């Protein structure tokens, strides 16, 4: 979808893009009740699959926005050369554009992973079974009613923070080049 928004013209392109930007502005709290009933009706409450579906759908709007801007920065010279050589649009996308967009895709994946990993609200609402709690739900449970063991709470918080830090460290090269964008000398 992001590539189509960046490279192709179609009649309602601008209206659809404004709608996607509007979806980014919706707060999660506004949609939580319909999502709850939807997951309950599909028997996906207290299941990781339901939480994964909600996070995937919720992240689509900003990922389309992010990748559209990234695809817009990619040079079109290589695509035009491939088109002249007889490559189809499908082949141009998979063989040329997708490899050039890899840093942007990895950047979007890292940002989405960090957001999902740090999310407390959706997990709190959709995972009510204590056996299925995610890390962010477990941290507040480490406090006692009358006493807080700050050493354990701090150690657990650091362990939870290490996962996104490790992901970022492993993919730092792609993340930085994805944030900077594509540049060519003319």
Secondary structure as UniProt FT lines:
FT   HELIX           2..7
FT   TURN            11..12
FT   HELIX           13..25
FT   HELIX           28..41
FT   TURN            42..43
FT   TURN            45..46
FT   HELIX           48..73
FT   HELIX           77..84
FT   TURN            85..86
FT   HELIX           89..92
FT   HELIX           93..97
FT   HELIX           98..100
FT   HELIX           102..118
FT   HELIX           121..126
FT   HELIX           130..132
FT   HELIX           135..139
FT   HELIX           140..142
FT   HELIX           150..170
FT   HELIX           172..180
//
